[in-house]
Amino acid sequence: MSEYYNNYSQNPYMGNQNMGSENNGLHTPEPSAPKRRKSSGRAARTAKKIGAITLSAVLFGGVAAGTFQGVNYLTGYTAAQTEESAQSASAGSGSAGSPAQNSSASAGSQTLQTATASDSGEMSVADVADYVMPSIVSITNRSVQEVQNYFSMFGYYGMQPQAQETESVGSGIIIGQNDSELLIATNNHVVEGADTLTVSFIDNQAYEANLKGTDAENDLAVIAVPLTNISADTMAQIKPATLGSSDDLRVGEQVVAIGNALGYGQSVTTGIVSATNRTLTETSSDGRPVQSSASYIQTDAAINPGNSGGALVNMKGEVVGINSAKLASTEVEGMGYAIPVSRASSIISTLMNESTLTKAAENERGTLGITAATVPASVTEAYGIPTGVYVSDVTEGSGAQAAGLRRGDVITALDGRSVTDVSQLQELLQYYKAGQTVNLTVQSITDSAYAEKTVSLTLSGQADSDASAKA
């Protein structure tokens, strides 16, 4: 024992080596053994923790995946859509802010909107304007009217009335064409009394138009522009309007009004249908209020002077009404009116098939040879005399006398065109030359009652046509 001690003390390294390699009867537990047992415990605990975390992750992932799939199922989102989105993203990969990518996204959105609009038949206001504008025209009415002389206002009588050129503006709707003419529908009051009519299209090119037919009672007219006068470039930019059904309109439905407001050019306003089948109180020729039998579309879309004859369209771009600013009061806001296209279409069809009227030279115009008066609404109500032009006298030797017209007859139409007052009859006669034959629709007293008949009459010259009451 002492020998071992001495040897160890003298050479500790040797003793250490002996202890590490042999027992020599003095072996103690190797220090590495306890370390290995301690390390194994920690590893086990770490493994348990890792296992628990892994199990939690698996469980969480499963729950999340199930929840995600459940939400997708409930919202209708499918794996195919996910794959399609991924493919789209892959195909569009590149610079995130590149114009091509932004354009593609925008185009996709627009395609979706277009498809939706196509499915429902609805468009935005801007799309409606783009679609309808090529079918709308501006109409300029120029005429020469006699006005009171300024000096006669101060007692200088005997002065002759002065001729003054006047100009008014309105709108029209291209409704089609025949072999030789482009046909345009408008209001009668837009073209009434015109010496010349000028039509301006979407390309701002203007052409002279002729009167095709009028219906003063319904405030409708059709004018025509010769196709030979319209350039190929203009023809390429215009198109006939699409007519819809005003019978299907609902109160609250959005509509768009397009027309030549105030003569500034085509403008667009939008609003809703405020009422359908609205009847109005109009002023008769004798100043009395008369309830109209016709119905109108009421809208809060702004319809200003110049919009007359323009289009009221639905959100499909279909014309559902012909705007009539003449019926809009200046004392109120948001109350414009339009003639329903379902009522106007049959009248327009008749007018567009009538012969085109061209004004005759003033010294060549013919007359009927009568003295006439307008039948007021009050007289119609009180005495039952038909509305029209009352024949108060027949000129001797005139075409009227030869045709058998007599005092008390009431003229209601000339060549199928209705007339309700003397001015309308005189205006129509501007398109006929002396010697031409016309057909008059006349209400004549037979057996103490008015009966309708048609008489053929050859027009006389203008010798007796100076008085305003003569025709």
C-alpha positions, 0 to 999 in steps of 0.5 A, spaced: 500 500 500 505 504 501 509 502 495 503 504 491 502 511 494 509 512 493 509 510 486 503 515 485 506 521 489 512 520 485 509 520 478 502 522 478 501 521 471 503 514 472 498 513 477 493 516 473 494 511 467 494 505 472 488 507 475 485 508 468 487 501 465 488 497 471 484 495 477 490 493 481 485 492 487 483 499 488 478 500 482 473 506 483 467 507 478 469 510 471 467 518 471 464 517 464 459 512 466 455 516 470 455 522 465 453 517 460 447 515 464 445 522 465 446 524 458 441 518 456 436 521 461 436 528 458 435 525 451 429 521 453 426 528 456 428 531 449 425 526 445 419 526 449 418 534 448 419 533 440 414 527 440 409 532 443 410 538 439 410 533 433 404 530 435 401 537 437 403 540 430 400 534 426 393 534 430 393 542 429 395 541 422 389 536 421 384 540 425 386 546 420 386 543 414 379 540 416 376 547 418 379 550 411 376 544 407 369 545 411 370 553 409 371 552 402 366 547 401 361 551 405 363 557 400 363 553 394 371 554 393 374 548 390 380 545 389 380 546 381 379 553 382 385 553 387 389 550 381 386 555 376 388 561 380 395 558 381 396 557 374 394 564 373 399 566 378 404 562 375 402 564 368 402 572 370 409 571 374 414 577 373 414 584 375 409 585 380 408 592 378 409 590 370 403 594 366 402 587 362 400 584 369 396 590 371 392 590 364 391 582 364 388 583 371 384 589 369 382 585 363 380 579 367 375 583 371 372 587 365 371 580 362 367 578 368 363 584 369 361 584 361 359 577 362 355 578 368 352 584 364 351 580 358 347 575 362 343 580 365 342 585 359 345 591 364 350 596 362 353 602 366 351 609 364 358 610 360 357 603 356 349 605 355 352 612 352 357 609 348 352 604 345 346 609 343 350 615 342 351 613 334 344 613 333 342 620 336 342 626 332 342 634 333 336 637 329 337 645 327 330 648 325 331 655 321 325 659 319 323 666 317 317 668 321 314 675 321 314 679 327 311 686 330 314 692 327 318 696 333 315 702 331 308 700 332 308 699 339 309 706 340 303 708 336 306 708 329 301 704 325 301 702 318 308 699 319 309 692 315 311 686 320 318 685 319 321 678 317 326 675 322 330 669 321 329 664 327 333 658 329 331 652 334 334 646 336 332 639 338 334 632 337 332 625 333 333 618 333 336 614 327 330 609 326 332 606 319 333 607 312 330 605 305 333 605 299 334 612 298 334 615 305 336 615 312 330 616 317 330 619 323 324 620 328 323 626 333 318 631 336 313 634 331 314 641 335 322 640 333 321 640 326 314 645 326 314 651 321 321 649 318 324 652 312 330 648 312 332 642 317 339 640 318 341 634 321 348 633 325 351 626 326 356 623 331 362 626 327 359 633 327 358 632 320 351 636 318 346 634 312 340 637 310 333 633 311 326 633 308 320 632 312 317 625 311 311 625 315 308 629 322 303 627 327 301 634 331 296 630 335 302 625 338 307 630 337 311 625 333 315 626 326 319 623 321 325 626 317 329 624 312 336 625 309 338 622 302 343 617 302 347 620 297 348 626 301 351 622 307 359 621 306 361 614 307 365 616 313 359 618 317 355 612 315 361 608 318 360 611 325 352 611 325 347 606 326 339 605 327 337 605 334 335 599 338 327 599 340 325 596 347 318 596 350 316 601 354 310 596 357 316 593 361 318 599 365 318 599 372 317 605 377 324 606 380 328 603 374 334 606 372 334 610 365 338 615 361 336 621 357 341 623 351 340 629 347 342 636 344 341 639 351 341 647 350 344 646 343 351 645 346 351 638 343 349 631 345 349 630 353 347 624 357 343 625 364 341 619 368 335 618 373 329 613 374 322 612 372 318 616 376 311 614 374 308 610 368 302 612 364 302 619 366 297 623 363 298 631 363 294 637 362 295 641 356 293 648 354 289 648 348 289 653 342 284 657 346 288 657 352 283 652 356 287 647 360 285 640 357 286 633 360 291 629 355 288 622 353 295 620 351 300 617 357 307 619 358 313 616 362 315 621 367 322 621 369 327 625 374 333 624 368 334 632 366 330 633 360 332 640 358 330 644 351 334 641 346 333 634 348 326 634 345 326 628 340 332 625 343 332 618 346 330 615 353 333 608 354 334 603 359 340 600 361 340 595 356 341 601 351 334 600 348 330 606 346 323 606 351 321 613 350 322 619 346 323 625 350 319 631 350 321 637 353 315 641 351 311 637 356 316 639 362 315 645 366 320 650 368 317 651 375 319 644 378 325 640 378 326 632 376 319 632 372 321 630 365 316 626 360 317 622 354 313 619 349 312 611 350 316 608 345 310 602 345 305 608 343 310 611 338 312 605 334 306 604 330 305 612 329 312 612 326 312 606 322 306 610 318 310 616 318 316 613 315 312 610 309 309 616 307 312 620 301 317 625 302 315 632 302 320 638 299 317 645 300 315 648 293 317 655 291 313 660 295 310 663 288 308 656 286 305 653 292 297 651 292 291 653 296 285 650 297 281 656 296 277 656 303 277 661 309 278 657 315 278 657 323 281 652 328 275 649 332 277 650 339 276 645 345 271 649 348 266 648 342 268 641 341 265 640 348 259 644 348 257 643 341 260 636 338 263 639 332 269 635 331 277 638 332 280 640 326 280 646 321 273 649 320 271 651 313 267 658 314 267 660 307 269 657 300 272 661 295 268 661 288 272 658 282 277 655 287 278 647 287 275 647 294 268 649 291 269 644 285 271 638 290 264 640 293 267 643 300 261 647 303 261 652 309 261 648 316 265 642 314 271 640 318 278 638 315 281 633 319 287 631 315 291 632 308 293 626 304 293 622 311 297 627 315 292 629 321 291 637 322 288 640 328 288 647 327 289 652 321 297 653 322 298 646 321 294 646 314 297 652 312 304 649 313 303 642 310 300 646 304 307 649 303 309 642 300 304 642 294 304 646 288 298 649 284 295 644 280 297 638 284 291 633 287 290 632 294 286 628 298 282 631 304 279 627 310 273 631 312 267 631 317 261 633 314 254 634 316 249 629 313 242 627 316 244 632 322 250 629 324 257 629 322 260 623 318 267 622 315 268 622 308 274 623 303 274 628 297 279 629 292 281 636 290 286 640 285 290 646 288 289 653 286 294 658 285 295 663 291 291 669 289 287 669 295 291 666 300 294 673 303 289 672 309 292 668 315 285 665 315 285 662 308 288 656 306 
